[in-house]
Amino acid sequence: MTDQNLISLLETNPEEGVKTVLCLYGKAIKTICSNILRGASEEDIEEAMADAVAAIWQSGRRFQSGRGCSFKSYCYGITRKKALNKRKQLLMNMEIVPLEENMLSDSDNLLDEYEKKEQKEILHAVIKELGEPWRIVFILRYFFFYSVKEIAEEISVPEKKVENTLHRGKKLLKAELMKRGFVQ
């Protein structure tokens, strides 16, 4: 089925068009959502998939095949954006950032465990002090490994502002750790 035929089907018979989109691209849409929302509930992944398919259906007529990309790529781009939006929404709803369980090792040394727990608490406090939306910038960069460009696009600010915020956040974190005797 050609891109134009699929777009026409989405417009004239939305139910069949959506079924066809899911038949052709459903596995890839699920994979994209699952990878971006790794660690999220199955319900959240399915919600992102549903948002993506709805957006594909609603914006199908805006697709222009002469711009050098296929409808398939267009669908994957929409899916990625919807999954990233869902991840952002999930992050914003978190009261405190859960750190990896492996951050606390199964050490026999009680002092090491205490220091790590203390560092974790300081890290949480400093991240909370950053406030919105800069807390999100710090989390996206250092916990989800987003590039500066991706963060800037995600929160609609210039890249330089993201870089400055990250720099200030690192300085604040270092100062707090030094003040409490964890870094020299």
C-alpha positions in Angstrom: 0.0 0.0 0.0 1.4 3.4 -1.0 1.7 6.3 1.5 -1.0 8.2 -0.4 -3.4 5.3 -0.3 -2.9 4.8 3.4 -3.5 8.5 4.1 -6.6 8.4 1.9 -7.8 5.4 3.9 -7.2 7.2 7.2 -9.3 10.1 5.9 -12.2 8.2 4.3 -12.4 5.2 6.6 -10.6 6.0 9.9 -11.3 2.6 11.5 -9.8 0.7 8.6 -7.0 3.2 8.3 -6.0 2.8 11.9 -6.2 -1.0 11.6 -3.9 -0.8 8.6 -1.5 1.5 10.4 -1.4 -0.9 13.3 -0.9 -3.9 11.0 1.9 -2.2 9.2 3.7 -0.4 12.0 2.2 -1.6 15.2 5.2 -3.7 16.3 7.6 -0.8 15.7 5.3 1.7 17.5 5.2 -0.6 20.5 9.0 -1.0 20.4 9.6 2.7 20.2 7.2 3.4 23.1 8.6 0.5 25.2 12.2 1.6 24.7 11.5 5.3 25.6 9.3 4.4 28.5 11.5 1.6 29.8 10.6 1.0 33.4 7.1 2.5 33.0 3.9 0.4 33.5 2.4 -1.5 30.6 -0.6 0.8 30.9 1.6 3.9 30.4 3.2 2.3 27.3 -0.2 1.4 25.8 -1.4 5.0 26.5 1.6 6.4 24.6 0.8 4.0 21.8 -2.8 5.1 21.7 -1.8 8.8 21.7 0.6 8.1 18.8 -2.0 6.3 16.7 -4.5 9.0 17.4 -2.0 11.7 16.4 -1.1 9.8 13.2 -4.8 9.6 12.3 -5.4 13.3 13.0 -2.3 14.6 11.3 -2.1 12.2 8.4 -3.4 14.8 5.9 -0.5 17.1 6.8 2.1 14.6 5.7 3.8 15.6 2.5 5.6 12.8 0.6 7.7 15.3 -1.4 9.7 16.3 1.7 12.0 13.4 1.5 10.6 11.1 4.1 8.2 8.2 4.0 4.9 8.0 5.9 6.5 5.2 7.9 9.2 7.6 9.1 6.5 10.2 9.8 4.6 7.7 12.0 7.8 6.8 13.9 8.6 10.4 14.5 5.1 11.1 15.9 5.4 7.9 18.0 8.8 9.0 19.4 7.4 12.5 20.3 4.3 11.1 22.0 6.4 8.6 24.0 8.8 11.4 25.1 5.9 13.5 26.1 4.5 10.7 28.2 7.9 10.2 29.8 8.1 13.9 30.6 4.6 13.7 32.1 5.6 10.7 34.3 8.8 12.5 35.4 6.8 15.6 36.4 4.4 13.6 38.4 7.2 12.1 40.5 7.6 13.7 43.8 11.2 12.6 44.3 13.5 11.0 41.8 14.0 7.3 42.5 17.6 6.4 42.2 18.8 3.0 41.0 18.8 0.3 43.7 22.3 -0.7 42.7 23.5 2.7 43.9 23.5 1.2 47.4 25.8 -1.8 47.3 25.6 -4.9 49.5 28.6 -3.7 51.4 29.6 -5.1 54.8 30.9 -1.8 55.8 28.2 0.1 57.6 30.0 3.4 57.2 30.1 3.1 53.4 26.3 2.4 53.4 25.7 5.4 55.6 27.8 7.7 53.4 26.0 6.5 50.3 22.6 7.0 51.9 23.6 10.5 53.0 24.9 11.3 49.4 21.6 10.1 48.0 19.6 12.3 50.4 21.8 15.3 49.5 21.4 14.6 45.8 17.6 14.4 46.2 17.6 17.7 48.2 19.8 19.5 45.6 17.7 18.3 42.7 14.5 19.4 44.5 16.1 22.9 45.1 16.6 23.3 41.4 12.9 23.8 41.0 10.8 23.5 37.8 11.6 23.2 34.9 15.3 23.0 35.7 14.9 19.9 37.9 13.6 18.2 34.8 16.7 19.4 32.8 19.0 17.8 35.4 17.0 14.6 35.5 16.8 14.2 31.8 20.5 14.8 31.3 22.0 12.7 34.1 19.4 10.1 34.8 18.0 9.5 31.3 21.1 10.6 29.3 19.3 13.0 26.9 21.5 15.3 24.8 21.5 19.0 25.5 19.8 19.5 22.1 17.0 17.0 23.0 16.4 18.6 26.3 16.2 22.1 24.7 13.7 20.8 22.2 11.7 19.0 24.9 11.2 22.0 27.1 11.4 24.7 24.4 14.4 26.7 25.5 17.7 27.5 23.9 20.5 25.0 24.2 22.7 27.6 25.9 20.2 28.0 28.7 20.1 24.2 29.2 24.0 24.1 29.3 24.0 27.0 31.8 21.4 25.3 34.0 23.4 22.0 34.0 26.6 23.9 34.9 24.9 25.7 37.8 23.3 22.4 39.0 26.6 20.7 39.0 28.2 23.5 40.9 25.4 23.5 43.5 25.7 19.8 43.9 29.5 19.9 44.3 29.1 22.8 46.9 26.6 20.9 48.9 28.7 17.7 48.9 31.8 19.7 49.9 29.9 21.5 52.6 28.9 18.2 54.1 32.3 16.6 53.7 31.8 14.2 50.9 33.9 15.8 48.2 37.2 17.6 48.6 
